[in-house]
Amino acid sequence: MTQRWAVSVAAALGYLLAMAQVVLLAMGVFMSLTFAKSGDQEQRVKTFGEHTLYMTTADPGAFGKAYHYFYLQCPMSMGRYELKLIEKLDWVGDVDFDLKGNTLLIYLKNGSGNQKSTATAMNLSC
């Protein structure tokens, strides 16, 4: 009789622990969706005439360094495309880009609002 009681108590505690884990998991998912930082992963696509440029910002957090990646999007068959790396920059905050001829202009804004630009000559052929 005492063994049955011990098994019942252990099973009840196991079910309570499982319910608590489900509640904590649901809270974590809700909070990560609600309070997610928008700057962790940013993507922009701009089309200039017949050329499409793709920019993504990857921030792995404390485990690595953040970078801005700039790609030329080259169309392929069946609606697919290939990304060809143009430039990889250290993360600087707010970034915008433009294309003038065969030159990629990248506008960098730091926290104080100062803006500087960098230019990269590139081959626009896929």
WOUR-V488107 format. One record per residue. RES is the residue in one small letter. SS is DSSP state (H for helix, E for strand, L for the rest). Layout:
RES	SS
RES	SS
This chain:
m	L
t	H
q	H
r	H
w	H
a	H
v	H
s	H
v	H
a	H
a	H
a	H
l	H
g	H
y	H
l	H
l	H
a	H
m	H
a	H
q	H
v	H
v	H
l	H
l	H
a	H
m	H
g	H
v	H
f	H
m	H
s	H
l	H
t	H
f	L
a	L
k	L
s	L
g	L
d	L
q	E
e	E
q	E
r	E
v	E
k	E
t	E
f	E
g	L
e	L
h	E
t	E
l	E
y	E
m	E
t	E
t	E
a	E
d	L
p	L
g	H
a	H
f	H
g	L
k	L
a	L
y	E
h	E
y	E
f	E
y	E
l	E
q	E
c	E
p	E
m	L
s	H
m	H
g	H
r	L
y	E
e	E
l	E
k	E
l	E
i	E
e	E
k	E
l	E
d	E
w	L
v	L
g	L
d	E
v	E
d	E
f	E
d	E
l	E
k	E
g	L
n	L
t	E
l	E
l	E
i	E
y	E
l	E
k	E
n	L
g	L
s	L
g	L
n	L
q	E
k	E
s	E
t	E
a	E
t	E
a	E
m	L
n	L
l	L
s	L
c	L
